């Protein structure tokens, strides 16, 4: 049996088989070195262990060396028989040599049949799978950002209209602190402007492999370079999208904080309204306080802001109207009470015997009017027949 130093070195072929396809010098020259990844245990390691096992078996089966003293023994020497052979170790060593030889032959066949183009195709497939995952992630993130912008614009329009209902009009006074209300309206306008100016970058065109010659290492290497360029473009688009996402998040944070500050101002405003209108009933005052508390606990950056702000406005208006109604009623009762307390002076009845000097007697008639024009005197009638004028009869 030959010693272990005479065994062929199987470590080099084992390493060649165990490494990835990119360890091929020609493939590395075309597409570059691969990323460092954890590798599984090399296939040649089993062969090395078998060689060590054979060495151990050979050493253990070698005869032991006995040093005999130079002095002669007086006792008669006994005849020594043949040393018994350790057949177990011998058989194990023989089997190990056969296995090592078979492994060496198999490894040589693999090395001889290795195809760099086939290995490059495997690398191309792995890079394409990684690129597909990056493209899918970019598409999902882009859709979420676009949806977030659209939702923010829609909700802020509703909030803007609800805040406008609290402002003063020609028919009524405002139902919120004017300074706080103006700040909230400005916050909504700034938020909407920021969202409208946010332009989501378009995603790169989806990668397509195209036609390649899988038997040509140069063709496969060109395809790998194309995948790497597409991956770089997707990475850059993802970085740009992340920047816009951060900007939109900052807008949302500032917007919600300013609306929360306005909602908190309504609590102090409700207290001021209850103090300004103390005549109204307690139920109206409690309604204003409850509505202010509800607004403070409700996020005003959504559709729920409309109902909460409307409830608060209606509660304030009802408080004012009730206070005015009660004041008018109390004023009327006060006037009526004053009128009832004044002494009543009876009105004298008219005297029938006394007549108005300017009043004329209805039985008395007005004299006939006198004609101012003079007329001739009437003819005289003398019964004696004497007269200047003669008579009707002559005697």
C-alpha positions in Angstrom: 0.0 0.0 0.0 1.4 3.4 -0.9 1.6 6.1 1.7 -0.5 9.3 1.7 2.2 11.4 0.3 2.0 9.5 -3.0 -1.8 10.2 -3.3 -2.9 12.8 -6.0 -3.8 16.2 -4.8 -7.7 16.3 -5.1 -8.1 19.6 -3.3 -7.7 21.7 -6.5 -10.4 20.0 -8.6 -12.7 20.0 -5.6 -12.4 23.8 -5.2 -13.1 24.2 -8.9 -16.3 22.3 -8.7 -17.5 23.9 -5.5 -17.1 27.5 -6.6 -19.8 29.5 -8.4 -19.8 29.9 -12.2 -18.4 33.4 -11.9 -15.0 32.0 -10.7 -14.3 31.2 -14.3 -11.5 33.6 -15.3 -13.0 34.3 -18.7 -16.5 35.0 -17.2 -15.0 37.3 -14.6 -13.2 39.2 -17.3 -16.5 39.8 -19.1 -19.0 40.5 -16.3 -16.7 41.2 -13.3 -16.3 39.5 -9.9 -19.5 38.4 -8.1 -20.7 39.6 -4.8 -19.3 37.8 -1.8 -21.8 35.3 -0.6 -21.6 32.4 1.8 -20.7 29.2 0.0 -21.7 25.6 1.0 -19.2 23.1 2.0 -16.9 22.2 -0.9 -17.4 18.9 -2.6 -13.7 18.0 -2.4 -13.7 18.1 1.4 -15.0 14.6 1.5 -12.1 13.4 -0.6 -9.6 15.1 1.7 -11.2 13.4 4.8 -11.0 10.0 3.0 -7.3 10.5 2.3 -6.7 11.3 6.0 -8.7 8.2 6.9 -6.4 6.1 4.7 -3.3 7.6 6.1 -4.6 6.8 9.6 -5.3 3.2 8.7 -1.8 2.8 7.2 -0.1 4.2 10.2 -2.1 2.1 12.6 -1.4 -1.1 10.6 2.4 -0.7 10.4 4.4 -3.1 12.7 5.5 -1.8 16.1 9.2 -1.2 16.5 10.8 -3.0 19.5 14.3 -2.1 20.8 16.1 -5.2 22.1 18.9 -4.9 24.6 22.4 -5.9 23.5 22.9 -8.1 26.5 22.1 -11.7 25.8 19.5 -13.3 27.9 20.4 -16.5 29.7 16.9 -17.9 29.2 16.4 -19.9 26.0 14.7 -17.9 23.3 11.2 -19.0 22.3 10.2 -19.2 18.7 8.0 -16.3 17.7 5.1 -16.9 15.4 3.9 -14.7 12.6 2.2 -11.4 13.6 -1.5 -11.3 13.2 -2.7 -8.9 10.5 -5.3 -6.3 11.4 -7.7 -7.1 8.6 -10.3 -4.5 9.7 -7.9 -1.6 9.2 -6.6 -3.0 6.0 -10.1 -3.4 4.5 -11.2 0.1 5.6 -8.1 1.6 4.0 -8.7 -0.3 0.7 -12.2 0.9 0.6 -11.1 4.5 1.3 -8.6 4.4 -1.6 -11.3 3.1 -4.0 -13.7 5.9 -2.9 -11.0 8.6 -3.3 -10.2 7.3 -6.7 -13.8 7.3 -7.8 -14.3 10.8 -6.4 -11.2 12.0 -8.3 -12.5 10.5 -11.6 -16.0 12.1 -11.0 -14.5 15.5 -10.3 -12.3 15.3 -13.3 -15.3 14.6 -15.5 -17.2 17.6 -14.1 -14.2 19.9 -14.7 -13.8 18.6 -18.2 -17.5 19.0 -19.0 -17.9 22.5 -17.5 -19.4 25.1 -19.9 -18.7 28.9 -19.1 -21.7 30.0 -21.2 -24.0 27.7 -19.3 -22.7 29.1 -16.0 -23.2 32.6 -17.3 -26.8 31.9 -18.1 -27.4 30.9 -14.5 -25.9 34.2 -13.4 -28.1 36.0 -15.8 -31.2 34.3 -14.5 -30.3 35.1 -10.9 -29.7 38.8 -11.8 -33.0 39.0 -13.7 -34.9 37.6 -10.7 -33.3 40.2 -8.4 -34.2 43.0 -10.9 -37.8 41.8 -11.1 -38.2 42.0 -7.3 -36.8 45.6 -7.3 -39.1 46.7 -10.2 -42.1 45.3 -8.3 -41.2 47.1 -5.1 -40.7 50.3 -7.0 -44.1 50.0 -8.7 -45.9 49.4 -5.3 -44.1 52.3 -3.6 -45.0 54.6 -6.5 -48.6 53.7 -6.4 -48.8 54.3 -2.7 -47.3 57.7 -3.0 -49.6 58.7 -5.8 -52.6 57.5 -3.7 -51.4 59.4 -0.7 -51.2 62.6 -2.6 -54.6 62.2 -4.2 -56.2 61.4 -0.8 -54.5 64.4 0.9 -55.8 66.8 -1.8 -59.4 65.4 -1.5 -59.5 65.5 2.3 -57.9 68.9 2.6 -60.6 70.3 0.3 -63.3 69.0 2.6 -61.5 70.5 5.7 -61.1 73.9 3.8 -64.8 74.1 3.2 -65.6 73.1 6.8 -63.3 75.8 8.2 -65.0 78.3 5.9 -68.3 77.6 7.6 -66.9 78.9 10.9 -66.0 82.3 9.4 -68.1 85.4 9.8 -70.8 86.2 7.2 -73.2 89.0 6.6 -75.9 87.1 8.6 -73.9 86.0 11.6 -70.6 86.5 13.4 -67.8 83.9 13.4 -68.0 80.8 15.4 -64.2 80.4 16.1 -61.3 82.5 17.2 -60.5 84.7 14.2 -56.7 84.5 14.5 -56.7 80.7 15.1 -59.1 80.2 12.2 -57.0 82.3 9.8 -53.9 80.2 10.8 -55.8 77.0 10.1 -57.0 78.1 6.7 -53.4 79.1 5.8 -52.1 75.7 6.9 -54.6 74.0 4.6 -53.6 76.2 1.7 -49.9 75.6 2.2 -50.5 71.9 2.5 -52.5 71.7 -0.7 -49.9 73.7 -2.6 -47.1 71.4 -1.5 -49.0 68.3 -2.6 -49.9 69.9 -6.0 -46.2 70.7 -6.6 -45.1 67.1 -5.8 -44.4 65.3 -9.1 -43.8 61.6 -8.7 -40.9 60.5 -10.9 -41.8 57.9 -13.5 -40.5 54.4 -13.1 -38.0 53.1 -15.7 -39.2 51.0 -18.5 -39.6 47.4 -17.5 -36.7 45.1 -18.3 -36.9 42.7 -21.2 -34.2 40.1 -21.9 -34.5 40.0 -25.6 -32.9 37.5 -27.9 -29.6 36.1 -26.8 -27.4 33.1 -27.8 -27.2 31.0 -24.6 -24.3 29.1 -26.2 -22.2 32.3 -26.7 -20.5 33.6 -23.6 -20.2 37.0 -25.2 -23.9 37.2 -25.9 -24.8 36.1 -22.3 -22.3 38.6 -20.9 -23.9 41.4 -22.8 -27.3 40.4 -21.4 -25.9 40.4 -17.9 -24.5 44.0 -18.4 -28.0 45.0 -19.6 -29.6 43.7 -16.5 -27.0 45.5 -14.3 -27.7 48.8 -16.1 -31.5 48.3 -15.6 -30.9 47.5 -11.9 -28.9 50.7 -11.5 -31.7 52.7 -13.1 -34.3 51.1 -10.7 -32.0 51.9 -7.7 -31.8 55.6 -8.8 -35.6 55.8 -9.3 -36.1 54.2 -5.8 -33.8 56.8 -4.2 -35.7 59.7 -5.9 -39.1 58.2 -4.9 -37.8 57.9 -1.3 -36.9 61.6 -1.4 -40.4 62.6 -2.5 -42.0 60.3 0.1 -40.0 62.0 2.8 -41.2 65.4 1.5 -44.8 64.4 1.6 -44.5 62.9 5.0 -43.0 66.2 6.3 -46.0 68.1 4.8 -48.4 65.7 6.5 -46.7 66.2 9.9 -46.8 70.0 9.7 -50.4 70.0 8.5 -51.8 67.7 11.1 -49.9 69.6 13.9 -51.4 72.9 12.8 -54.9 71.5 12.6 -54.5 70.0 16.1 -53.5 73.4 17.4 -56.7 74.9 15.9 -58.8 72.2 17.4 -57.3 72.9 20.8 -58.2 76.6 20.4 -61.9 75.7 20.2 -61.9 74.6 23.8 -60.9 78.0 25.0 -63.3 79.6 22.6 -66.2 77.5 23.9 -65.4 78.7 27.5 -65.4 82.3 26.2 -68.8 81.8 24.5 -70.4 80.4 27.6 -69.1 83.4 29.6 -70.4 85.8 27.0 -73.9 84.3 26.9 -74.7 83.4 30.4 -78.5 83.8 30.1 -79.0 80.7 28.0 -79.9 77.4 29.7 -77.3 75.0 31.0 -78.1 72.4 28.3 -77.0 74.9 25.6 -73.8 75.7 27.4 -73.0 72.0 27.9 -73.6 71.3 24.2 -70.9 73.9 23.3 -68.4 72.4 25.7 -69.1 68.8 24.5 -68.7 69.8 20.8 -65.4 71.5 21.5 -64.1 68.4 23.3 -65.2 66.2 20.4 -63.4 68.4 17.8 -60.2 68.3 19.9 -60.3 64.5 19.9 -61.1 64.2 16.2 -58.3 64.3 13.5 -59.2 67.2 11.3 -57.3 65.9 8.3 -60.1 63.7 7.1 -63.8 63.7 6.2 -64.7 63.3 9.9 -63.7 67.0 10.4 -66.8 68.2 8.6 -69.3 66.7 11.0 -67.3 67.7 14.1 -66.8 71.3 13.1 -70.4 71.6 11.9 -71.7 70.3 15.3 -69.5 72.9 17.1 -70.8 75.7 14.9 -74.4 74.8 15.4 -74.0 74.5 19.2 -72.5 78.0 19.3 -75.2 79.5 17.2 -77.9 77.8 19.3 -76.3 79.2 22.4 -76.4 82.7 21.0 -80.0 82.4 19.8 -81.2 81.0 23.1 -79.5 83.7 25.0 -81.1 86.4 22.9 -84.5 84.8 23.2 -84.3 84.6 26.9 -83.1 88.2 27.1 -86.0 89.5 25.0 -88.5 87.5 27.0 -87.1 88.9 30.3 -87.2 92.5 28.9 -90.9 92.0 27.9 -91.7 90.7 31.4 -89.9 93.6 33.0 -91.8 96.2 31.0 -95.1 94.5 31.8 -94.2 94.4 35.4 -93.4 98.2 35.4 -96.7 98.9 33.7 -98.7 97.0 36.3 -97.0 98.9 39.2 -98.0 102.5 37.9 -101.4 104.0 39.4 -104.3 104.1 37.0 -106.1 107.6 36.5 -109.8 107.3 35.4 -110.8 109.2 32.3 -113.7 111.8 33.0 -116.9 111.2 31.1 -118.1 114.1 28.9 -120.9 116.5 30.3 -124.0 116.3 28.1 -125.2 119.8 29.3 -122.2 121.5 28.0 -122.2 122.2 24.3 -119.5 123.2 22.2 -119.8 126.9 21.3 -118.6 126.1 17.9 -121.4 123.6 17.4 -124.6 125.0 15.7 -128.2 124.2 16.3 -129.3 121.6 13.9 -132.9 123.0 13.8 -131.8 126.6 13.0 -131.6 127.3 9.3 -129.3 129.7 7.8 -131.0 133.0 6.5 -131.4 133.3 2.8 -128.6 135.2 1.2 -129.2 138.8 0.3 -128.7 139.8 -3.2 -126.5 142.8 -3.2 -127.9 144.1 -6.6 -130.7 146.8 -6.1 -134.0 146.2 -7.9 -136.9 148.5 -8.8 -139.5 149.0 -6.2 -142.7 147.1 -6.8 -145.7 148.9 -8.4 -148.0 150.6 -5.8 -151.6 149.5 -5.6 -153.9 152.2 -4.3 -157.4 150.9 -3.5 -158.9 154.3 -3.9 -157.7 154.7 -7.3 -155.8 157.8 -6.6 -152.4 158.0 -7.6 -150.1 159.0 -10.0 -150.1 155.9 -11.8 -153.9 155.6 -12.3 -155.9 152.5 -11.4 -157.3 149.5 -13.1 -160.7 150.8 -13.2 -161.9 154.4 -14.1 -165.0 155.9 -12.5 
